[in-house]
């Protein structure tokens, strides 16, 4: 079995290095003005140049994301701003806009620009083999398939299109829209997600009200405010009784019309409805498909992608390490290790789902996870800044931990657990607790620990904190 490429996000050079250190084969970073992460993006031209140089020195790949859906005013500057990036020879451009792809390909075909592969962004919503073949004829070398596809559909496209690279998302945030083509942020704040300025309106706090459409106008009108009613919680509770995707029993409340009200916009009521496939709006769970890595590798998928260019250094390191192990296990013919699911629980998340890769009731996934020990879960608590020869490490804290805790040292050479028997303040005085707010303490972690991340092992129900 061929090992698929492991592709990680890089919002900063530090995260890029962490991705490579912990097992990534490639990273993707965006042009701030022309990618969908215009905010919190360190990669100006200088950083892109440095990233590409470091990647190639390590035998890794560096992709530049330039996947906005361009309005006409961007056409005047796009080629001018992209040319110096292309001249740095990134390993690929990730693009979505058909017109921009045409313009870039013209520059390359005329010999004005060096040839750089183009990967079609998930924003292009490629869901069938005919679309894959169309883009292949336009000179695109890789297709990033839509998140709406099931494993069976991915397999069918692979069978129909054996001579082009295919990439699949396996971890990260899911948009409440068709492969990210969302309008909520633009509607509320005039911040267009497809121009790189999403404000994540799907994750704001909303209240829910019952409604009726039996009005003179046919519009949904409120019946009464439902104090204490939380739509997301109710939807979660209902998962035990019916399928969130596929052909499960339909919930009796699903045929009603509901109104939602965002906390910062009192009185502005918006209708919410659900069809037989479920309710796919507002605050989705995060995608986690590590248990499907073996199936995707067996299909011959070329790249497995993790979302999260605005996520932390710890997120990048942990996901790279876990998915690296999943890929290596799959290629070695080993069965899936459920502990990999639990190792991802320590990351900040909104709850996990397998997305639409597998059409099954959501409770099946939850039972799969609950069948394994929760004592394996952890919480990120700090980064190692330096290490002395005696194994004592200076740690910058991110969350609280204390003497008596069991710490996990997360290191590219392998992870290990260390019972914390002592701790010192910066002046060498003994302390028993490291507060969660950023401070620096010394702890005996042993060697190797340079560049390590530190997590605290959680037990029982505390693992969900």
Beta strands, then each sheet from edge to edge (+ up, - down):
strand 1: 5-9
strand 2: 26-30
strand 3: 61-65
strand 4: 92-95
strand 5: 118-120
strand 6: 142-144
strand 7: 165-172
strand 8: 206-212
strand 9: 221-225
strand 10: 258-262
strand 11: 269-272
strand 12: 286-288
strand 13: 303-306
strand 14: 352-353
strand 15: 378-387
strand 16: 392-397
strand 17: 401-402
strand 18: 406-410
strand 19: 416-419
strand 20: 423-424
strand 21: 433-434
strand 22: 440-444
strand 23: 453-457
sheet 1: 14+ 12+ 7- 6- 5- 4- 3- 2- 1- 13-
sheet 2: 9+ 8- 10+ 11-
sheet 3: 19+ 18- 23+ 15- 16+ 22- 20+
sheet 4: 17+ 21-
end
